[in-house]
Amino acid sequence: MAPSIIDLRSDTVTKPTPGMRAAMAAAEVGDDVIDVDPSCERLEQMTAKLLGKEAAIFMPSGSMSNQIAVRIHCKPGDEFLCESGCHIYNYEQGAFAQLSGVVARTFDGEQGVLTVDQLKGTVRPWNDHLVRTRMVCLENTHNRGAGRVQPFDVVKEISDWGRSEGLRVHLDGARLMNAVAASGIAADRWCDLFDTVSICFSKGLGAPIGSALAGPKEMIVEARRHRKLFGGAMRQVGVIASAAAYALEHHVARLVDDHANAQILATAVSRSEHLTLLPVDTNIIIFKVSARLGGAAIFAAELKSRGVLCFATSPTQIRLVTHLDVTAEECQTAGEIIVEVAQDLAAGVRRAQVVEAAY
Ligand SMILES: *Cc1c(COP(=O)(O)O)cnc(C)c1O
């Protein structure tokens, strides 16, 4: 891709740095399905320690971590409670239904944030007509909620309530480390509120591949069994696990830079009378495009023609994500281009044709 392109589609677009490549090349490996891959084992121990859990298991993707959590917590005919914009419900092909025979019950949050009052009274009585309510899933930071950091006290209330009802509590923490960076609340304190937590190494942390599921030892033993069933057991996996370990060692402290860069974009967006910004807590920026401009797909196509890549996440919404591979200067430039596109579209000036809508 030409260096002039500024890619703000996702924090998954980062490429491994030279240091990360060197760590991958040097990684000691073994067959992690027969017995153990030492680099993967090291990563799993580092992750468990970081998250304050007994054990962790490396997974090929965040979706697999989440779906294996569903699988170990629920049986066919069970339901889980979640926010209606969450990743597990929207972006994993309903795998909980396809693979585990589980249903989801959704509740509308405010930028992805639920309250305990919405959940109280929703646990179904056990009788032969009803599905069994087994689990609550939360997401932190919340992707569709514009990278919102869940308020810690609210999460604690929901967790306390869930546990008092005998429910399992799972966190989709694909971007938990962004929540840690923004809140100053340590990862293990957040994770203490959950039985299991998934995190992604391939988002803000900048590894090319991978996720982990952490939790009590016996749950992770179960997760290992189901990872094999789901086709996610990997052999000399240290080649990629070492990239994730490198990311934990080198890319956590710098997440605040992504958040500062997001504020550069947020400031630009908020300057335009045609764009309405949602509050920006971390590295995700979501804004609404006024109807006068013709919709988000047109806006995204116009940005692309001027060298800025983004996603239209609904007919009226644009999402931008900052990451390891965009600089403050590029965010400044992208911000200027965004304001200019809004002005041009409002004045009826269009350079690009919409090829496809991404939502
Ligand atoms: C990216 C993401 C995942 C996992 O995605 P994969 O592409 O399967 O790794 C899970 N939850 C959230 C909130 C995400 O943003």
The ligand as an SDF file (V2000), in Angstrom:
LIG
                    3D

 15 15  0  0  0  0  0  0  0  0999 V2000
  -12.0540   -7.9240   17.3630 C   0  0  0  0  0  0  0  0  0  0  0  0
  -12.9710   -8.2670   18.4450 C   0  0  0  0  0  0  0  0  0  0  0  0
  -13.1570   -9.5930   18.8360 C   0  0  0  0  0  0  0  0  0  0  0  0
  -12.4770  -10.7810   18.1810 C   0  0  0  0  0  0  0  0  0  0  0  0
  -12.2660  -10.6940   16.8550 O   0  0  0  0  0  0  0  0  0  0  0  0
  -11.4070  -11.7620   16.0350 P   0  0  0  0  0  0  0  0  0  0  0  0
  -11.3410  -11.1060   14.7090 O   0  0  0  0  0  0  0  0  0  0  0  0
  -12.1560  -13.0170   16.0380 O   0  0  0  0  0  0  0  0  0  0  0  0
  -10.0750  -11.8970   16.7020 O   0  0  0  0  0  0  0  0  0  0  0  0
  -13.9800   -9.8360   19.9030 C   0  0  0  0  0  0  0  0  0  0  0  0
  -14.5870   -8.8370   20.5530 N   0  0  0  0  0  0  0  0  0  0  0  0
  -14.4240   -7.5530   20.2160 C   0  0  0  0  0  0  0  0  0  0  0  0
  -15.0910   -6.4970   21.0140 C   0  0  0  0  0  0  0  0  0  0  0  0
  -13.6160   -7.2140   19.1460 C   0  0  0  0  0  0  0  0  0  0  0  0
  -13.4710   -5.9390   18.8140 O   0  0  0  0  0  0  0  0  0  0  0  0
  1  2  1  0
  2  3  1  0
  2 14  2  0
  3  4  1  0
  3 10  2  0
  4  5  1  0
  5  6  1  0
  6  7  2  0
  6  8  1  0
  6  9  1  0
 10 11  1  0
 11 12  2  0
 12 13  1  0
 12 14  1  0
 14 15  1  0
M  END
$$$$
